[in-house]
Amino acid sequence: MIDTKKVACDGGGGTLGHPRVYLSLEGHGQVECPYCDRLYIFEDPAGNQDRTP
């Protein structure tokens, strides 16, 4: 769960990571990293239920 609509993923960095990619959650509320399959889900800090803009 993250509280921002943009995130950078590098797979955890170091030798076990992958190239850094920048992902946007705009319009979807969630996004999966194409390299490591890590799922990022937007959680509105204001507590709104709607996860779409």
C-alpha positions in Angstrom: 0.0 0.0 0.0 1.3 3.4 -1.0 -0.1 6.9 -0.6 1.2 8.3 -4.0 0.1 7.8 -7.6 3.7 7.4 -8.9 6.3 4.9 -7.7 9.8 3.8 -8.7 10.6 0.1 -8.5 14.1 -1.4 -8.6 13.3 -4.8 -7.2 14.9 -4.1 -3.9 18.2 -2.8 -5.3 21.6 -4.4 -5.1 22.5 -7.4 -7.2 19.0 -9.0 -6.7 17.2 -6.0 -8.2 16.3 -4.9 -11.7 16.5 -1.7 -13.7 14.6 1.1 -12.1 11.2 1.6 -13.7 8.7 4.4 -12.9 5.1 3.3 -12.6 1.9 5.3 -12.5 -1.3 4.3 -10.6 -3.3 7.0 -12.3 -6.8 5.8 -13.4 -6.2 2.3 -12.0 -5.5 2.5 -8.3 -2.9 -0.3 -8.6 0.0 -1.3 -10.8 2.2 -4.4 -11.0 5.9 -4.1 -11.7 6.7 -5.8 -15.1 10.0 -7.1 -13.8 9.4 -8.4 -10.3 5.6 -8.6 -10.2 5.5 -6.4 -7.0 2.0 -5.1 -6.7 1.5 -1.4 -5.6 -1.9 -0.4 -4.4 -2.9 3.3 -3.8 -4.3 4.0 -0.4 -5.8 7.5 -0.2 -4.4 9.2 2.9 -7.7 11.1 3.2 -9.5 7.8 3.6 -11.6 8.1 0.4 -12.9 4.8 -0.9 -12.6 5.6 -4.6 -9.2 4.7 -5.8 -9.6 6.3 -9.3 -9.1 10.0 -10.0 
